[in-house]
């Protein structure tokens, strides 16, 4: 996926104050918008990496590259970005430019739990993304066409848990140096990769158990001044940092003007080139004067055209792509997620709205803002989601349902619960169906077990399917309509 010599030639050259284009103004505006959409994931990732590593990694929540940063507590009231309340995340920016980076994941059986706790059968997964947000590694395999039978005494989540310890070796594409025996090789087409490891947690009382898995994770990386390892990882230092994760915010790509945006893109292209499937986009950038590693200089006479093109590009990034799945008021995404190819619109949309989205085998995240009558969801009303018999979210891992404010913030932690999931003892109707109640006030004792508390004002719902089954994206299943009572 590293750009070939022809691509580098197009991106290279001397810095010039080039005109934006040669054809009609309308085509030039579209050219700027296309380039904005194409580059958005890389610019957003580069800004996020800079914010979370922070140079010397001295601020709370920051950690140097090749250093695990553990989220060690559930998100607080008001946390934004639709945070998960059912997982703890361990994450790191990996830099493979100085040699292989080894990531060690523990076996559940090797981690000692407390007498009252349990780790065996606990769900956890690991995924890695290049800086264009493509998935380059996932611990979750593709769902089989015919699922294997599961022993009754073994939970579904246990199927996804690591039975053996594993070591991942992240290397540059085409790396030919030594690696330790038994590692899983992960080729990284960009200098940096984003690693995300999620551990299921069953409420605040379970955090201590989940953290035991986090402390057993390791990263081994060569010193920054080494060009290749000489001991295949034996002498590399272990590095971890128990600091809260930084929530992506501020310094966002959409706040940059055209010169700042495309200069940032050109800088990031130096270490993170496009894939060979992107020759048209590379040519497009070259026509704009965007060249890897060089500052971008636009003509003052093109400022209005650039501003209009940038505005169009931002609008496209904010628009739900036409290939989204949409039923019963819910919107979610399927086959192309995580392996985008030339679907730059979907890639950019998810880079902003659902960063670090896994493939359809990793996760599915339907979102709803409207009820069955197309009215905004509001805590002044009571809603029911009616799941027909055997139609609860189809997963190999687990599922959750969470309510957030319209802006994506968590509600008051004094609520009975912040999410519903497959671990809750949901009451079924006589016919085997299940009704979930969503409201800001209690629906009464009889329906309390199936109640998801909602914010007082306008809100949104997000359903998370971890390791979903194929029917979650094939059209055979959809979340039920949200009926206002």
N, C-alpha and C positions, 0 to 999 in steps of 0.2 A: 504493500500500500504506500510505500515511500515513492515520492515523485521521481520520474526518470529524468535523464539529462535534458530531454526536450522541454519538460515542464520547468526545470530549473532555469533553463535558458530564457524562457518566456518571463519568469518571475525575476530574473536577474537584470543587470544593466545599470546604467548611471541614473541618478535621480534627476528628473526633468520636470519642468512646470508644464505638464501636458494638458491639452484640451480634454474635456470629458469624453467627447465622441465626435464622430464625423457626419452622422446622418441627422434626420429631423429632430427637433427638440423633444417631441413625444417619445421617440425611441430612446433618446439619451436619458430622459427621466426614468424610463423603465429599466434602463441599464443600471443606473445607480440603485434603484430599488432591488433589482435582482442580485446585485453584488452585496447589498446590505443583508438580504435574507440568507444568501450563501454563507457569508462570513459570520453571522450572528452567533452560532454555537461556539466557534473558536474564540471570538472576542469575549463572550460571556464566561467561558471556561478559564480564559487567561486572567480575566479580572478576578474571578473567584479564587483561582490558585494564588494570585498575588495577595489577596485579602486574607486568605486562611494560612498562608505560610509567612507573610509579612516580613520578608527579608531576614531579620534576626529572630523571628518567631517569639517576640518578647511580650506580646499582648495576650490577655486572657482569651482562650479559645484557639490560639494560633499554635502551629507546630511546624517544625522544619520539614522539608521534603524527606521522603523515606522514613517518616516517623508516624506511628499510629496515634491518632487523636480519638480518645474514647468519650462518648457521651455516657456519663455515669449516673444520670438521673432522668426521670421522665420530664417532659417539657412543662414549664410553668403556665399558669393562667395568662392568657393574652399572647402566648407564643404564636408567631405568625408563620406563614408559609405552609399551612395545613400539615403540621407535624404529626408524626405517628405517636400514638400513646400506647402502642402494643409492642414496640421493639426498641432496643438500644442499638445505636450504630457506632461502629468503630470504622474510622476512615483515614485515608492518607493520600497525599499526592506522591506518586512514585516518579523518580527521575532515573531513567535507564542510560543516560549518556555516559556514565563512568563505568558501566559494567552491569552484570545481572543483579537484580534485586530479588531476594528470596523472602517470601511471605509464608510463615508457618501457621497452619490452622490446627487446633488440637482435636483429638478424638474426644467425644463426650465422656467415654468411659475412663479417660485419663485424668479428668478434672474432678477433684474431691468436692462433693457437695456437703452442705450442713445436714444434720440428722433430720431436720424437718423439711428440707428442700429436696429438689430433684433436678438433675440435668439430663438424665437418660431419656432419650426420645424428644428432647427439646428441639424446636425448629431453629436453625440458623443457616444463613446463606452468605455467599461471597460473590461479588460481581466486580468487574473492572471495565473502565471506559477509556477510550482514547480521548484526546482533547477536542475531537469533533463530535463527541458524545455517542459514538458507536460502541456497542458492547463487544469487548474483545475476550472476555472470559466470564463464565457463569458456572457456579457449582451445581446449578439445577439443570438436569438434563431435559431434553425434549420429552413431552408427555407421550407415552406409548399409545398406539391406536387402540389396543386392547389392554386396559390396565391389568397388572398382575394382582392376584388375590392377596388380601391383607389379613393376617391372623386377627381374630377378634380382640385379643388382648393387647394388640399393638396399635398405637394411635396412628392416624394418618400422618401427623407431623413427623413421626419417627422415621417414616420412609425418606424424608428429606434431610434428616440429620446426618452428620458425618459419622460413619461407623469406624473410620480409621483416620489417624492424623494424616495431613497432606501438606506438601510443600510446593508452592507455586514459584516458578522462576520466570520473572519478567525480564525479557531481553529485547534488544533492538531487532528489527526485521533482518533476517539473514545472519544472525550471530552464529559464529562457528567456534567460539571458545569453549572451555570446559564448563561442565555443570555437575553438581553432585548426583549420584545415582538416585533414581526413584523420584525425581522431581517432575512436576507437570510444567512443561515449557509453554510460556505465553508470550508470543511475539507482539511487541508494541510498535505500531507504525508511526507513533509520534514520540517525541522526547519524554513527555509527561503522560502519566495515566492516573486516573482517579480510581481508588480502591474503596469499595463500600462493603462492610460486613455487618449483617443485621442479626440480632439475637432476640428471639421472642421473649417477652416479659409479661407475666400475668399480674399486673398491678404493682403498686408501690412496695408491697411486702415481698415481692419476688425479685426486686432489683438486685439485691445482694447476691442471689444465686446466679443471675445472668452475668453479673460482673466477673464472676469466677472464670467464665469462658473468655471474657475480654482480656483478663490478665494473663491468660495462657497463650495469647496470640503474640507473634513475634515478626519483626522485619529485620532482615540482615542485608546491609548494603555496603558496597565498597566505598572507601574514602573518595571525596569529590575530585581529588587530584589524580586518581587512578584511571587509566584508560581501559584496563582489563584486569580481571581478578587473576591472582596467581595461585590461590589456594582453594579455588572453587567454593568459597564461602566459609571455609573453616575458621578463618581469623577475622571475619567481619563482625563489627560490633552490633549487639542487639540494642535497638532504640525504641522506646515507647514514651508516650506523654499522656498522663491522665488528666486531660483538660477538656472542658465542654466544647462541643463543636460550634463553629461559627455558622450562623444561619445566613445564607447568601442575601445581602442587602447592601444598599449604598454602592456608589461607584458602578452603577449598572450601565450596560452597554447603551441603553436607550437614552442616557443622559449626555452622551458624547455628540459633538457636532461632526460634520462630515470629515474634516481634516483629522480630528482626534480619533474618530472611529476607524478610518481606513489606515491611519498610521499605526494604530494598535494592531489592526489585522495584519499589516505588513510585517510588523515586529514578530508577531506570533507565528507567522508562516515560516519564518527562518528555522524554527525548531520543530514545527508541526505541519509539514507539507500536506497538500490535498492528496487524495488517492488518485491512481491513474484513470479512474472512471470520470474524473472531473475536468477534462481538457477544455470543454466549452467555458466552464466557470473560470478556469485559469486564464484563458484568453480574454474573457470579460474583465477580469481584474487588471490584466496588462494594459488593456485599452483605456482603463481609468487612471493608469499610472501607479497602480498598487503593485509594488515589487518587494519581494521578500527581504526583510532586514533594512529597508530604506524608508526615510520619512516621506510622506506624501505631500506634494505641493500642488494645489489646485489654482487655477487662474481666478482672480477676483471676479471676473466677468461671469463665471459659472456659479457664483454663490447661490443665486436664487434657484437655479436648476437643481443644484445639489440639495438644497433644503427641501425642495418639493419631492425629489426622489427619495430622500431619507425618510420623509413623512410617510410616503407610500410604502416604503419597506417596513417601517414600524407598524403600520396598519395591517400589513400582511402577516407579520409575526404574531399579532394579536388576534387574528381571525382563525376560527376553528377550521382546519383543513377539510376539504370536501370528502376525503376518504375516511373520515372519522365514522365510527359506529354510533348510531343514534336510535334508541328505542325507548318508549315509555318515559320520555323526558330526561333520560340519562345519555351521557356522551362518554365514549371510551375509545381506545385504539387497539389495533390488532396486529396483523402480520408484519407490517413494515417497521414497527418500533424496535429500536436498538440496532437494526441493520438497514440503514436508510437508503443506501445506494444514492441515487440522484433525486430522491424526494426531499429536496432542501426545505420546502415549506413545512412539512411535518417535523423535520429535524429542528428547525428554528422555533416552531411553536412549542414543542415539548421542552426545548432547552430553556425556555422562559417560564412556561406554566407548570411543567412537571420535570424538573431537572433530574438527571441520572435515572431516566426511565429504562427499565429492563426490557427484555424481549417478551413476547407473548407467553413464553414458557416460564419466565421469571415472575411476572406479576401483571395484573390487569387492575386499573383504577377508574371505574365509572364514577362520574361526577354529575350531580343534579342541582339546579338552582330553581327549577319550576315544578309545580305540581301537575297533576293530570289535566287540569284546565288551563295550563300555561300561565298560571299566576305565580309570582315569586313566593318561595317558601318563607313563612313568617311564624315566629314563635307564638303569636296570638291565636294561631289555629292548631288543631290536632290533626295529624296525618297517620294513615295506616298503609303499610307496605304488606300486601298479601302474597306470600310465597305459596304457590300450589304444592301439593305433595311431591316430595323428592326434587324440589326446585330451589332449595337453598343454594347459595353460590357454590359452583362446582370447583373444588380445589383438591390438590394433592397435599398441600401444606395446610394453611388455615385462612380464614376470612374475617374481616372486621367491617363495621359500619360506624362512621364518626360524623358528628355534626360540628360545623365551624361557622363563625360569623361570615357574612357576605365577603369580607376581606380575607378570610382564611385563618382567623385567629381562634384559639381554643376558648371554650366557655369556662365559667366559674368552676373551680375544682371542688366546690361544696356539693356539686351535683352527685346523684347516686352513682353514676358511672360516666365516663367520657366516651366509651364506645361499647357497642355490642359485638359479640363474636361467636364463633362456633364453640367456644369453651363455656359460654353462658348456658344455663339450663332453660332454654326457651320452651314455653308451653305450646303444645300443638293442639290444633282443633281436632274434633272427632274424626274428620276425614283425612287427617295427616298433614293438613296445611298449617302454615305458621303465619300469624299476624304480628308484625312489629309496629309499635306505636311510637311516633315521634312528636314531642310537644315540649313546651317550656314548663308546663305544670304537670304534676303527677296525674296519671290517668286513673288512679285508684288501685287498691291492693290487688284486685283480681288480675290486673294487667301489668303489674309492676315488674315482673320478671322479663317481660318483652318490651320494656320501655327504654327508649333512647332520649335522654334530655336534650333539648335544643335551646339556642339562645333566644332572648326575648324578641329581638327584631328580625330583619331579614337574615336568612342563613342559607347554607349549602350543605349537601350531604356528599361524602366520599365513601365509596365501598372499595376495600382493598382485598384482592384475591392473590394470595401468595402461592406460587407454583400452581397456577390455574390449570384446569383440564381443557382439552381442545375446544369443547363446546362453548367456553367463555368468549371465544373470538370467532367461532365459525358461523354464528347466527342461530345456533340451536338453542341458546339460552340467552336471556336478557334479564336485568334487574326488573322487578315489578314496578308498575306505575305507583306514584305517590298520591294517594287519594285523600283529599281533604274531607274531614267528617262534618 
